[in-house]
Amino acid sequence: MPILAPTINATDPADYARRIGNVKGLAKRLHIDVGDGVFTDVRTVGLSQVYDIDGVPFDLHLMMNHPEGHFENICALMPQLVIVHFEAPCARAEFFKDLRRVDIKVGLAINTETTIDQAASVLQDINHLVVFTGQLGHNGGEFRADCLEKIAQARAINPNLEIAVDGGLNQTTASLAIEAGADVLDVGSFIHDAKDPEIAFVAMEAIAEGLS
C-alpha cells in the first residue's frame, strides 16, 4: 500500500508552522523540503528552522548544492532519510557513507529532464528514489505523466528501491502514480492549498489505501 507523505515546503517560519499544523494528527510520515535558493530558485526555511511532528518519521529533501557541508545540522534533526539531488554538486559517496554510519537512510531525487540511464550508477547504492513529475521547489504546477515510466525503469535496476513521486499530485494524478508503481506520494499543494486541508488529506489517503 502506498504511503502518503505530506510535503512541507515553506519560505518562512509562519507558513512552515501553518503547513505542519495542517497535517498534525493526520500524517504518518512527512517529506520536508529545504532549498538553498541556488540549486533551486526557491529559498525555503533553513535547516535551523526545520522541526517535525513528535513521533512522526520524516524524509529530509535537500534541494541544495553541497549538502554534505551541513552534515552536523542534518544529524541534529534526526531524519529517517536524507534525499539529495542527482543534478546537484555533492561528494555523494562519502556523504552517503557518513549518513549510514549514523543510521540515516539515503535517497536520490531526479528532476523531470533527468533520465534513469543517467542516474543508473547511483541506484544500487540508495534506499529511496524521488521521481519528480513537477517543477522543483514550487508548490502545484503541471503534472508530467511521462515521467512515471521512470518508476519501472528504476525498479528494473534495483528491485528493492522505495520510489516516491513528487510534483502535481492530486486525486487523479496520484492514481496514475500508484498504477505506475509508486510506493510514496509526496503531496503538497493539494493538501495545503485546500479550503479544508484535513478533508484533502483524508481524500488523498483514501486514494493511497485504494478506498476511492
C-alpha positions in Angstrom: 0.0 0.0 0.0 1.5 3.4 -0.9 2.4 5.8 1.8 1.1 9.4 1.9 3.9 11.8 2.9 2.7 15.4 3.0 5.3 17.8 1.7 6.4 20.7 3.9 7.8 23.4 1.5 7.7 26.8 3.1 9.6 30.0 2.5 9.1 31.5 6.0 8.5 30.2 9.6 4.9 31.2 9.7 4.0 29.3 6.6 6.1 26.3 7.8 4.0 26.3 11.1 0.8 26.5 9.1 1.7 23.5 6.9 2.8 21.5 9.9 -0.5 22.3 11.6 -2.4 21.2 8.5 -1.2 17.6 8.9 -0.6 17.3 12.6 -2.5 14.4 14.0 -3.0 13.0 10.5 0.4 12.4 8.8 2.2 9.1 9.5 5.3 10.4 7.6 6.5 13.8 6.4 8.5 15.0 3.4 10.4 18.2 4.4 11.9 20.4 1.7 15.0 22.6 2.3 16.1 24.7 -0.7 19.1 27.0 -0.7 17.9 29.4 -3.4 20.9 28.5 -5.6 20.3 24.9 -6.8 16.7 25.7 -6.9 15.4 29.3 -7.3 13.2 28.8 -4.2 14.8 29.5 -0.8 12.9 27.8 1.9 13.3 28.0 5.7 16.8 26.9 6.6 17.9 23.7 8.4 18.0 25.6 11.7 14.2 26.4 11.3 13.1 22.9 10.5 11.1 20.9 13.0 8.9 17.8 12.8 5.8 16.4 14.4 6.7 14.4 17.5 6.7 10.7 16.8 6.3 11.1 13.0 9.3 10.0 10.9 10.3 12.4 8.2 12.3 12.5 5.0 14.6 15.5 4.6 14.8 16.6 1.0 17.8 18.8 0.3 17.4 20.9 -2.8 20.8 22.4 -2.4 24.4 22.4 -3.7 26.9 20.6 -1.5 24.5 19.3 1.1 27.4 17.3 2.7 28.6 20.6 4.1 25.6 20.6 6.5 26.2 17.1 7.9 26.1 18.1 11.6 22.9 20.2 11.3 21.3 17.4 9.4 22.1 14.8 12.0 20.8 17.1 14.8 17.3 16.9 13.1 17.3 13.1 13.2 15.5 12.4 9.9 14.9 8.8 8.9 16.0 9.5 5.4 18.1 12.2 3.6 17.4 12.9 -0.1 19.9 14.7 -2.3 19.6 15.6 -6.0 21.4 13.8 -8.7 21.8 17.1 -10.5 23.4 19.0 -7.6 27.1 19.0 -6.8 27.8 16.7 -3.9 30.5 14.4 -2.6 27.7 11.8 -2.7 29.5 8.6 -2.0 31.2 9.9 1.2 28.1 11.7 2.3 26.0 8.6 1.9 28.6 6.6 4.0 28.6 9.2 6.7 24.8 9.2 6.9 24.6 5.5 7.0 27.1 5.4 9.9 24.5 7.3 12.0 21.6 5.1 10.8 20.1 7.6 8.3 18.9 6.1 5.1 19.9 7.7 1.8 17.9 8.8 -1.2 18.3 10.4 -4.6 15.9 12.8 -6.4 15.9 13.2 -10.1 14.3 16.2 -11.9 11.9 15.8 -14.8 14.6 16.0 -17.5 17.0 13.5 -15.9 16.7 10.0 -17.3 17.1 6.8 -15.3 20.0 5.9 -17.6 21.9 8.9 -16.4 21.3 8.1 -12.7 21.7 4.3 -13.1 25.1 4.0 -11.5 23.7 5.5 -8.2 20.5 3.5 -8.0 22.2 0.4 -6.5 23.6 2.5 -3.6 20.4 4.1 -2.3 17.3 3.2 -0.3 14.9 5.7 -1.9 14.3 7.4 -5.2 12.2 10.5 -5.8 10.9 10.8 -9.3 9.9 14.4 -10.0 6.7 14.9 -12.0 6.5 18.7 -11.5 8.7 21.8 -11.1 11.3 21.5 -8.4 10.8 23.6 -5.4 7.4 25.0 -6.5 4.0 24.1 -5.0 1.5 23.0 -7.5 2.2 23.1 -11.2 1.7 20.8 -14.2 2.0 17.1 -13.7 4.4 15.3 -16.1 2.8 11.9 -16.6 5.6 10.8 -19.0 8.0 10.8 -16.0 6.1 7.9 -14.4 7.8 5.4 -16.8 11.0 6.0 -14.7 9.5 4.0 -11.8 9.6 0.7 -13.7 12.9 1.6 -15.2 14.5 2.2 -11.8 13.0 -0.8 -10.2 14.4 -3.0 -13.0 17.9 -1.8 -11.8 17.2 -2.0 -8.1 14.1 -4.0 -7.2 14.5 -3.1 -3.5 14.1 0.7 -4.1 11.4 2.6 -2.3 10.2 5.0 -5.0 8.3 8.3 -4.4 6.5 10.6 -6.8 6.7 14.3 -6.2 5.0 17.2 -8.1 1.5 18.0 -9.2 -0.2 15.2 -7.3 -4.0 15.3 -6.9 -6.6 12.6 -6.7 -6.4 11.9 -10.4 -2.6 12.0 -10.8 -2.0 10.2 -7.6 -3.9 7.2 -9.0 -1.7 7.3 -12.1 1.4 7.3 -9.9 0.1 4.3 -7.9 -0.7 2.4 -11.0 2.8 3.1 -12.2 4.2 1.5 -9.0 4.9 4.4 -6.7 5.5 3.5 -3.0 5.3 7.0 -1.6 3.2 10.0 -2.6 4.8 13.4 -1.7 1.8 15.6 -1.7 2.0 19.4 -1.1 -0.4 21.9 -2.6 -3.4 19.6 -2.9 -3.4 19.5 0.9 -2.0 22.8 1.9 -3.9 25.0 -0.6 -7.2 23.3 0.0 -10.1 25.1 1.7 -10.1 22.3 4.3 -6.6 20.6 4.5 -7.9 17.8 6.6 -10.6 16.8 4.1 -8.0 17.0 1.3 -5.6 14.8 3.3 -8.3 12.2 4.0 -9.3 12.2 0.3 -5.7 11.6 -0.7 -5.2 8.9 1.9 -8.2 7.1 0.6 -6.6 7.1 -2.8 -3.4 5.7 -1.4 -5.3 3.0 0.5 -7.4 2.0 -2.5 -10.6 3.1 -0.9 -11.6 5.7 -3.5 
